């Protein structure tokens, strides 16, 4: 029984790109690689072939992860009112700075 060869599939998809798509793919893959994305070619291929803004998505997700999800992140970086406002259940909503 033969398994799916993902690397071969990816290479085939990249080879099938037209010159304009390939130029965009190469540029996006390089930018994603420089930003530290895992599998930058996957992100770039999706952007080019599915017309999904994957570079913007990656940047947004990385920012959210670093600022709001990592255990050492402070609540104050995710909520404009800081820890006290995050736990408050009464009163008027605070406006964003």
LINTA-V403995 format. One record per pair of residues at least 4 apart in sequence whose ideal C-beta (glycine too) atoms are under 6 Angstrom apart, sorted by the first residue. I is the first residue (numbers start at 1). GAP is how many residues later the second one is. D is the distance in Angstrom with one decimal. If there is no record, write none. Layout:
I;GAP;D
I;GAP;D
//
This chain:
13;32;5.8
17;4;3.9
17;5;4.4
17;8;5.8
21;4;6.0
21;27;5.0
24;24;5.4
25;19;5.0
25;23;4.9
28;16;3.9
28;19;5.5
28;27;5.9
29;11;4.8
29;12;5.2
29;15;4.0
32;5;4.0
32;8;3.6
32;11;5.1
33;7;4.3
37;6;5.7
37;21;5.5
43;11;4.4
43;15;6.0
45;4;5.8
46;4;5.1
46;6;5.6
46;8;5.2
47;5;5.9
47;7;4.0
63;4;5.9
64;4;5.3
65;4;4.8
67;6;5.9
67;10;5.0
68;5;5.8
68;10;4.3
73;4;5.8
75;4;5.7
75;8;4.9
75;11;5.0
76;6;4.0
79;6;6.0
79;7;4.5
80;16;5.4
80;17;5.8
81;4;2.2
81;13;4.9
85;9;6.0
//
